[in-house]
C-alpha cells in the first residue's frame, strides 16, 4: 500500500517551515482507496515568494485547522504505507518536523518519483513535476497546489509501476505489508483479488516472486491454483504468502507482459523456458512463372517469415481464411496439389493464377497487401486497445516493423507526437515470441483501432 502525497509549506529557514496545505491519496497499486486534502494553519507567516508561487496567503489559512488537528488523520491514512512523493525526502522531512513539534516520532519508508523517473524514464530534459508530466501527456491542474500535484503524482507513479519490468517496487511493497495471522491464508488472499484482466504474481514470505501468470479473470485463475491437487499446485499452495497483480485492461498486454517477465524474473514455479510459443510459420517464394507462392513450414528462426502459428492446425485454418479473403489460388498456396486449374477456379474464387489467366502483377499485388497486413513488416503504427480504466486506452508501438513496447494514455490526449508516444511507452523486447503474440492477437481481433504513424516528426 502507498500513500502518495504532496505538501505545500511556508518556506523560510531549513527545519523551521510549517505546512500550509496537504493532499494524501492512499493507493493500492491500482486505484485510490482513500484520500485526505486540507489547508493547514501553520501558525507562522508565509514567505512572499511562496505566496506568489502557490497562491496560498495568510488570510486563506486564518480559519484552517492547525497541524495537531489533522495529525491523527495523517497517521491513519498513511499507516502500513510507503510514502510516495515527487522529491520524497523533502515531504517526509516536513512531516517528521511537524510531528516532532507534537512530541511524536513519525517515520515511514519512502519512494521518490524523481529518482524512479530518472531510472525508468531516462533522457527527459527535466524531472520537475510540471515539465515531466507535460512531456508524458499526464494532465496537471492547480500546479503548486497540494491536490493538483498529488493527483499528477498518482498518475506518474502508476506509469512508473508499469515501466518497472523487474518488479523491484512491487517486491519492496510486498515485503512491507503486515503479515496476516488468519489461519486460512488462501481464502484471505482470494478475497483481495479482482475479476479483471491482467498479470498476477505469487509471492513467498520474503516477497520474492515464485510464479507469474496472466488471465482475463485473475481471481478465477488464482482460485484454480489454490484448488488444484496436482503435485506442483500443492507445492505452490504451501509456499505462497501473498498475491499481487497488475491490471492491463486487455489480453494482448497481459500476454506480452507475462512472456517478458517470466523470462526476466525466472520464477521458481514457471516452466523452464527453452522453446518458442510457436512451431509453424508462413513463408513465401516466387515461382518460375513470377507468381508469389505461400507455403506453411516448420518455424525456423533463421528464415524470414510472414507470420507464425502455435500449431499446424491453426496454420492451415488461417491460410484458408487468407486464401478466401484475398481471392488467392489454392494451388499457389500449397493447400491443393496436382496439375492444371485448382478447384477454386471453377467456383470463381480463384482468378486463374494457376492457369496463367490472371497476371502476376495483379496477383502479386494482393499477396503484397496480405503480407503487409499480417507481418507489419516495415510499418510504423500504434495498436489502440482498452485501457485499465474507463477514461484510458492502451497503445502498442511498432516502429519500422519492430515492436517497441506498450503504454497507456488518457482518452482526452491526442497521440500525434512520436516523442511523447515514445516517452509513455514501457520498452519491451522485440523477440520472436512477442511478434508471434502480437500477430496472433491481431488476427483474432480484427476490429482493433490501428493508427499508421508518419516517420516525419
C-alpha positions in Angstrom: 0.0 0.0 0.0 1.2 3.5 -0.8 0.4 7.0 0.5 1.0 9.4 -2.4 1.2 12.9 -1.2 2.2 16.5 -1.8 2.8 19.2 0.8 3.0 23.0 0.5 4.9 24.9 3.1 5.5 28.5 4.4 9.1 28.5 3.1 11.8 30.0 5.2 14.8 28.6 7.2 15.6 24.9 7.0 13.7 22.9 9.6 11.6 26.0 10.6 9.0 25.6 7.8 5.3 24.9 8.5 2.7 23.0 6.4 0.2 25.2 4.7 -1.6 22.5 2.6 -1.5 18.7 2.4 -3.1 16.2 0.0 -2.7 12.4 0.5 -4.0 9.6 -1.7 -4.0 6.1 -0.3 -3.2 3.9 -3.4 -3.2 0.1 -3.5 -1.1 -0.1 -6.7 -4.2 0.1 -8.9 -6.7 2.6 -7.6 -7.1 5.2 -4.9 -8.8 3.8 -1.8 -8.9 6.8 0.4 -7.9 10.5 0.3 -7.3 13.5 2.6 -7.0 17.1 1.4 -6.8 20.1 3.7 -5.4 23.6 4.1 -3.4 23.9 7.3 -2.8 26.9 9.6 1.0 26.9 10.0 0.8 29.5 12.9 3.6 31.5 11.2 3.7 33.9 8.2 4.1 32.6 4.7 7.2 33.8 2.7 6.1 36.3 0.0 7.7 34.3 -2.8 5.7 31.2 -1.7 2.5 33.2 -1.8 3.4 34.1 -5.4 4.2 30.5 -6.3 1.2 28.7 -4.7 -1.4 31.5 -4.4 -1.9 30.5 -0.7 -1.8 33.5 1.6 -2.1 34.1 5.4 -5.7 35.2 5.1 -6.8 32.0 3.5 -5.3 30.0 6.4 -6.8 32.0 9.2 -9.6 29.6 9.9 -7.9 26.4 8.6 -7.2 23.6 11.1 -3.8 23.6 12.8 -1.5 20.7 12.2 -2.2 19.0 15.5 -5.9 18.9 14.5 -5.2 16.9 11.3 -2.3 14.8 12.7 -4.4 11.8 13.7 -5.9 11.6 10.2 -2.5 11.8 8.6 -1.2 8.9 10.8 -4.3 6.8 9.9 -4.3 7.3 6.2 -0.5 6.6 5.9 -0.4 3.6 8.3 1.2 0.5 6.8 2.1 2.6 3.7 5.2 3.6 1.8 5.2 7.3 1.3 5.4 8.3 -2.4 6.2 11.9 -3.4 8.0 13.9 -6.0 11.2 14.7 -4.0 10.1 12.4 -1.2 13.0 13.4 1.0 11.5 16.9 1.4 7.9 15.8 2.1 9.0 13.2 4.6 11.3 15.6 6.4 8.5 18.2 6.7 6.1 15.6 8.1 8.7 14.4 10.6 9.4 18.0 11.6 5.7 18.8 12.3 5.2 15.6 14.3 8.3 16.2 16.3 6.9 19.5 17.4 4.0 17.5 18.8 6.3 15.1 20.6 5.5 12.2 18.2 8.1 10.2 16.2 6.7 9.8 12.7 8.6 7.7 10.2 7.7 5.8 7.1 9.5 4.2 4.2 9.7 6.4 1.2 9.8 6.2 -2.6 10.8 9.2 -4.7 9.2 9.6 -8.1 12.1 11.9 -9.2 14.6 9.1 -8.6 12.3 6.5 -10.1 11.6 8.6 -13.2 15.4 9.1 -13.8 15.8 5.4 -13.7 12.7 4.2 -15.6 12.2 7.2 -18.0 15.8 8.3 -18.8 16.9 11.2 -21.0 14.0 13.5 -20.1 15.0 17.2 -20.5 13.6 18.0 -17.0 12.4 16.0 -14.0 10.5 18.8 -12.3 6.9 17.6 -11.8 5.3 20.1 -14.1 7.7 19.6 -17.1 7.9 15.9 -16.6 4.1 15.1 -16.6 3.6 17.6 -19.5 6.2 15.6 -21.5 4.4 12.3 -20.6 0.9 13.6 -21.5 -0.3 13.4 -17.9 -2.9 16.1 -17.1 -1.9 18.6 -14.4 -4.2 21.2 -12.9 -3.5 23.6 -10.0 0.2 23.4 -10.3 2.0 24.2 -6.9 -1.2 23.3 -5.0 -1.1 20.1 -3.0 -4.1 18.4 -4.5 -3.2 19.1 -8.2 0.4 18.0 -7.7 -0.6 14.9 -5.7 -3.1 13.8 -8.4 -0.4 14.2 -11.1 2.0 12.2 -8.9 -0.6 9.3 -8.6 -0.8 9.1 -12.4 3.0 9.4 -12.8 3.5 6.6 -10.2 1.0 4.4 -12.0 3.1 4.8 -15.1 6.3 4.1 -13.3 4.8 0.9 -11.8 4.1 -0.3 -15.4 7.6 0.6 -16.5 9.2 -1.3 -13.7 9.6 -4.7 -15.5 11.9 -6.1 -12.8 9.2 -5.5 -10.3 11.5 -4.1 -7.7 8.9 -1.6 -6.5 6.3 -4.3 -6.2 8.6 -6.7 -4.3 9.5 -4.0 -1.8 5.8 -3.2 -1.2 5.0 -6.8 -0.6 7.9 -7.1 1.9 6.5 -4.2 3.9 2.9 -5.4 4.0 1.8 -6.5 7.5 1.6 -10.3 7.8 -1.9 -11.6 8.4 -2.5 -14.0 11.3 -5.6 -15.6 9.8 -5.3 -19.4 9.5 -6.9 -19.8 6.1 -4.4 -17.7 4.1 -5.6 -18.9 0.7 -9.1 -17.7 1.3 -7.8 -14.4 2.7 -5.7 -13.9 -0.4 -8.6 -14.7 -2.8 -10.8 -12.2 -1.0 -8.5 -9.4 -2.1 -8.3 -10.3 -5.8 -10.4 -8.7 -8.5 -12.1 -10.4 -11.5 -10.1 -8.4 -14.1 -7.7 -8.9 -17.0 -4.0 -8.7 -16.1 -0.9 -10.3 -14.9 -0.6 -11.8 -11.4 2.4 -12.6 -9.2 2.5 -15.3 -6.5 5.0 -14.3 -3.7 6.6 -16.2 -0.9 7.1 -14.9 2.7 10.2 -12.9 1.6 8.3 -11.2 -1.1 10.1 -13.0 -3.9 8.0 -13.8 -7.0 7.6 -17.6 -7.3 5.1 -17.7 -10.2 3.9 -15.3 -12.9 0.7 -15.8 -14.9 -1.9 -13.9 -16.9 -5.6 -14.2 -17.1 -8.8 -12.5 -18.3 -10.1 -13.2 -14.8 -7.3 -13.0 -12.2 -9.5 -14.1 -9.2 -10.8 -17.2 -11.0 -7.4 -18.2 -12.3 -5.7 -17.9 -8.9 -8.6 -19.9 -7.4 -7.6 -22.7 -9.8 -4.1 -22.6 -8.5 -5.4 -22.9 -4.9 -7.9 -25.7 -5.6 -5.8 -27.8 -7.9 -4.5 -31.1 -6.4 -1.6 -31.7 -8.8 1.8 -32.0 -7.2 3.2 -28.7 -8.5 0.0 -26.9 -7.4 0.3 -28.3 -3.8 3.9 -27.1 -3.7 2.8 -23.6 -4.7 0.0 -23.6 -2.1 2.5 -24.4 0.6 4.9 -21.6 -0.3 2.6 -18.7 -1.4 2.2 -16.0 1.2 0.6 -13.3 -0.9 -0.6 -12.4 -4.5 -0.1 -9.1 -6.2 -1.4 -8.2 -9.7 -1.1 -5.6 -12.4 -4.2 -4.7 -14.4 -3.6 -4.5 -18.1 -7.0 -3.7 -19.5 -6.7 -6.2 -22.3 -5.4 -9.7 -23.1 -2.7 -8.5 -25.6 -0.7 -6.6 -23.0 -1.2 -9.3 -20.4 0.2 -11.9 -22.8 3.2 -9.7 -23.7 4.0 -8.8 -20.0 3.7 -12.5 -19.0 6.1 -13.5 -21.8 8.7 -10.9 -21.0 8.5 -11.0 -17.2 8.7 -14.8 -16.9 11.9 -14.7 -19.0 13.3 -11.8 -17.0 12.4 -12.9 -13.4 12.6 -16.7 -13.9 10.2 -17.5 -11.1 10.7 -20.9 -9.4 7.4 -22.5 -10.4 7.1 -21.2 -14.0 8.1 -23.8 -16.6 11.7 -23.5 -17.6 11.7 -21.6 -20.9 13.6 -23.2 -23.7 11.4 -23.4 -26.8 9.2 -20.9 -28.6 5.5 -20.2 -28.3 5.0 -21.2 -32.0 6.0 -24.2 -34.1 4.9 -23.3 -37.6 5.3 -20.3 -39.9 4.0 -18.9 -43.2 6.7 -18.4 -45.8 6.6 -17.0 -49.4 8.7 -17.5 -52.6 8.4 -16.6 -56.3 8.0 -19.5 -58.7 9.4 -19.8 -62.2 6.4 -18.0 -63.7 6.8 -15.0 -61.5 3.9 -15.7 -59.1 4.4 -15.3 -55.3 3.6 -18.7 -53.7 2.7 -19.2 -50.0 3.8 -22.2 -48.0 3.4 -23.4 -44.4 6.5 -24.9 -42.9 8.2 -25.7 -39.6 9.3 -22.5 -37.8 12.9 -21.7 -38.5 14.3 -18.5 -36.8 17.0 -18.3 -39.5 14.3 -17.7 -42.2 12.2 -14.6 -42.6 8.5 -15.5 -42.3 5.2 -13.6 -42.8 3.6 -14.8 -39.6 3.8 -17.6 -37.1 1.3 -20.2 -35.7 1.1 -22.2 -32.4 0.4 -25.4 -34.3 -0.2 -26.9 -37.8 -4.0 -26.9 -37.4 -4.0 -23.1 -36.7 -1.7 -22.5 -39.6 -3.9 -24.4 -42.1 -7.1 -22.7 -40.8 -5.5 -19.2 -41.0 -4.2 -19.9 -44.5 -7.7 -21.0 -45.7 -9.1 -17.7 -44.4 -6.3 -15.7 -46.1 -7.0 -17.5 -49.4 -10.7 -16.7 -49.2 -10.2 -13.1 -48.1 -7.8 -12.2 -50.9 -9.1 -14.5 -53.7 -5.9 -16.4 -53.9 -5.2 -19.6 -55.7 -5.2 -22.8 -53.6 -2.6 -24.3 -55.8 -0.1 -21.5 -55.3 -0.7 -21.6 -51.5 0.2 -25.3 -51.2 -3.3 -26.2 -50.0 -4.1 -28.2 -53.1 -1.6 -30.2 -55.2 -1.8 -31.5 -58.7 -1.7 -30.1 -62.2 -3.9 -27.7 -64.2 -6.6 -25.5 -62.7 -7.4 -25.6 -59.0 -10.9 -26.3 -57.6 -11.4 -22.7 -56.6 -11.1 -21.6 -60.2 -14.3 -23.5 -61.0 -16.1 -21.6 -58.2 -14.7 -18.3 -59.4 -12.9 -17.6 -56.0 -9.5 -18.1 -57.8 -9.0 -15.6 -60.6 -6.9 -18.1 -62.7 -3.3 -17.6 -61.5 -2.9 -21.4 -61.6 -3.6 -21.3 -65.4 -1.7 -18.1 -66.0 -5.0 -16.3 -66.7 -4.5 -13.6 -64.0 -1.4 -11.5 -64.5 1.5 -11.8 -62.0 1.2 -8.1 -61.3 -2.4 -8.3 -60.1 -2.0 -11.5 -58.2 1.2 -10.4 -56.5 -0.3 -7.1 -55.5 -2.9 -8.9 -53.5 -0.3 -11.1 -51.9 1.7 -8.0 -51.0 -1.3 -6.4 -49.3 -1.7 -9.6 -47.3 1.9 -9.7 -46.3 1.8 -6.1 -45.2 -1.2 -6.7 -43.0 -0.1 -10.0 -41.4 3.6 -9.3 -40.8 3.5 -5.5 -40.0 6.9 -5.5 -41.7 8.5 -2.0 -42.1 5.3 -0.4 -40.6 5.1 2.4 -38.1 1.9 2.0 -36.2 0.1 2.2 -32.9 -2.4 -0.5 -31.9 -5.0 1.0 -29.7 -7.0 -1.2 -27.2 -8.9 -1.0 -24.0 -7.1 0.6 -21.0 -7.2 -0.2 -17.3 -9.9 2.5 -16.6 -12.9 3.8 -18.5 -11.1 7.1 -19.3 -7.9 5.3 -20.6 -6.7 3.5 -23.7 -3.6 1.3 -24.2 -1.1 1.8 -27.0 1.3 -0.7 -28.5 4.1 0.9 -30.6 5.7 -0.6 -33.7 8.4 1.4 -35.4 9.9 0.2 -38.8 8.4 -3.2 -38.2 9.9 -3.6 -34.7 7.8 -3.9 -31.6 8.9 -1.2 -29.2 6.6 -1.5 -26.2 3.3 -0.7 -24.6 1.8 2.2 -22.6 -1.4 3.9 -21.5 -2.8 7.4 -22.3 -5.8 9.5 -21.2 -8.7 9.5 -23.7 -8.5 13.3 -24.0 -4.9 13.1 -25.0 -4.0 13.2 -28.7 -1.2 10.9 -29.7 0.2 13.0 -32.6 3.7 13.4 -31.3 6.1 10.5 -31.7 8.4 11.8 -29.0 5.5 11.8 -26.5 4.4 8.3 -27.7 7.9 7.0 -27.0 8.0 8.6 -23.5 4.8 6.9 -22.4 5.8 3.6 -23.8 7.3 0.9 -21.5 10.1 -0.6 -23.7 9.8 -4.3 -24.3 11.9 -6.8 -26.0 11.2 -7.4 -29.7 11.8 -11.1 -29.7 10.1 -13.8 -31.9 7.6 -14.7 -29.2 6.5 -11.1 -28.8 6.0 -10.8 -32.5 4.0 -14.1 -32.5 1.8 -12.9 -29.7 1.0 -9.6 -31.5 0.4 -11.2 -34.9 -1.8 -13.9 -33.4 -3.8 -11.3 -31.4 -4.3 -9.0 -34.4 -5.6 -11.9 -36.5 -8.2 -12.8 -33.8 -9.2 -9.2 -33.1 -9.9 -7.6 -36.5 -11.7 -4.5 -35.0 -8.8 -3.1 -33.1 -8.0 0.5 -33.9 -4.6 0.8 -35.7 -3.1 4.3 -36.3 -0.5 4.4 -39.0 2.3 6.8 -37.9 4.3 9.1 -40.1 8.1 8.8 -39.9 8.2 12.6 -40.2 8.0 14.1 -36.8 
